[in-house]
Amino acid sequence: MIAAHIQFIPLASDAPIELVDHAIAIIQKSGLQYEVGPFGTSVEGEATLVSGTVEALVACPTTSEFLLNVQYHVGPTRLSNLEKVAKFR
């Protein structure tokens, strides 16, 4: 299991929110646990699913130019995404 935070930023679009919604839909269909936030989406799952989802976003056909920022948290003793924020909820 690994965790990642994914930020999809369309650069060439008159309707960027629709493109962000499309990127979120890709994540929702991935089978990963996810949480959408205002500046990105946190995901958690098997490494192959996470990397496959990132590849699906790279291949996103909805815009000609975008930024895709991905942060990975890998390691046997890492906290889950829920554990990381539990004390603030």
Protein Blocks (a to p, Z undefined) as FASTA:
>chain_A
ZZdddddddfbdcblmlmmmmmmmmmmmnopacdddfkbccddddfklmmmmmmmmmmoc
kbfbdcddddddedjkbccfklmmmmmZZ
